[in-house]
Amino acid sequence: QSKGKKPLFVQLVLDNIWSLYEAVMKRDKEKIEKIVTSLGLKISARESRHADPKVHLNAICSQWLPISDAVLSMVCNKLPSPLDITAERVEKLMCVGARTFDSLPPETQELKSAFMKCSSEETAPVIVFVSKMFAVDAKALPHNKPR
């Protein structure tokens, strides 16, 4: 970078995305055609003639860089299998706040084994886990330091 060279990620990935974006927004038909043919994409005439350039850009990017396929494959490859979950982890997920697993109703405690089996049988209960993450500044978090 000190000699004016770009990082490898910029050279191989970002420059290509930026050049596509620039060509579509400026409606440079020759450059767009060159990019589409070099990538082997099939863009319909309706999408390429659309008044909004974002429709054309979306048509190209959805074939070239399909985000849904990328996210699904990343989840499948990187996240651990739910079958590998430990009993302690299941209990933590089923309990809210300071409540212990033993204080849950017996019907809820019975769900632990179904949670760990991840069964898709018709008789298996359906378990849904809803989580919401909040971005919080580190300074706002309590610090559990001994005084």
SVG drawing of the C-alpha trace seen along z (x, -y; Angstrom):
<svg xmlns="http://www.w3.org/2000/svg" viewBox="-47 -8 53 48">
<polyline fill="none" stroke="black" stroke-width="0.4" points="0.0,0.0 2.9,-2.4 4.0,-2.2 0.5,-2.9 -0.4,0.7 -3.9,1.9 -4.5,4.7 -5.2,8.1 -8.8,8.2 -9.4,4.8 -7.6,5.9 -9.4,9.2 -12.9,8.5 -13.8,4.9 -12.4,3.4 -14.6,5.9 -17.7,5.0 -17.0,1.3 -16.4,1.5 -19.6,3.3 -21.5,0.8 -20.0,-2.1 -20.7,-0.6 -24.4,0.0 -25.0,-3.4 -23.4,-5.2 -25.2,-2.9 -22.0,-1.9 -23.6,0.7 -20.3,2.0 -18.6,2.5 -21.8,4.1 -22.0,6.5 -18.3,7.4 -18.7,8.1 -21.9,10.1 -20.3,12.3 -17.1,12.8 -19.0,14.0 -21.3,16.2 -24.5,14.6 -27.9,14.4 -29.7,11.1 -33.1,10.7 -33.8,7.8 -36.5,6.6 -34.1,6.2 -31.3,4.6 -33.7,2.0 -35.4,1.1 -35.4,-2.6 -33.9,-2.0 -30.3,-0.9 -30.6,0.8 -32.8,3.4 -30.1,4.2 -27.5,4.3 -29.6,6.6 -30.1,8.9 -26.4,9.2 -25.4,9.5 -28.1,12.1 -26.6,14.4 -22.9,13.6 -22.9,13.3 -26.1,15.0 -26.1,14.0 -28.7,16.6 -26.5,19.5 -23.5,17.9 -25.1,17.5 -26.7,20.9 -23.4,22.6 -21.6,20.6 -24.1,21.6 -23.8,25.2 -20.0,25.2 -19.2,23.0 -21.9,23.5 -21.7,26.5 -24.3,29.3 -27.2,29.0 -26.7,32.7 -23.4,31.9 -25.0,29.6 -24.3,30.5 -27.0,31.0 -25.7,28.0 -26.0,25.8 -29.6,26.9 -30.5,26.1 -29.0,22.6 -30.9,22.0 -34.2,23.1 -33.8,20.9 -34.3,17.2 -32.4,14.9 -31.7,16.3 -34.2,19.1 -32.8,22.6 -33.7,25.6 -35.1,27.5 -37.6,24.7 -39.2,25.1 -42.5,27.1 -42.1,30.8 -43.6,30.5 -40.9,28.0 -38.1,30.1 -39.3,33.0 -38.5,30.9 -34.7,31.2 -34.4,34.7 -36.4,33.6 -34.1,30.5 -31.0,32.7 -32.3,35.3 -33.3,32.7 -35.8,35.2 -37.9,34.5 -40.5,37.1 -44.1,36.1 -44.6,37.0 -41.6,34.9 -42.4,31.5 -41.6,28.3 -39.2,26.2 -38.4,22.6 -35.7,20.6 -36.0,16.8 -33.0,14.6 -32.5,10.9 -29.1,9.3 -28.6,5.7 -25.5,3.6 -24.4,2.1 -21.4,-0.1 -18.8,1.6 -18.7,-1.4 -22.4,-0.8 -21.9,2.8 -21.5,3.5 -18.0,4.5 -18.0,7.4 -14.7,6.5 -14.1,7.1 -13.9,3.9"/>
</svg>
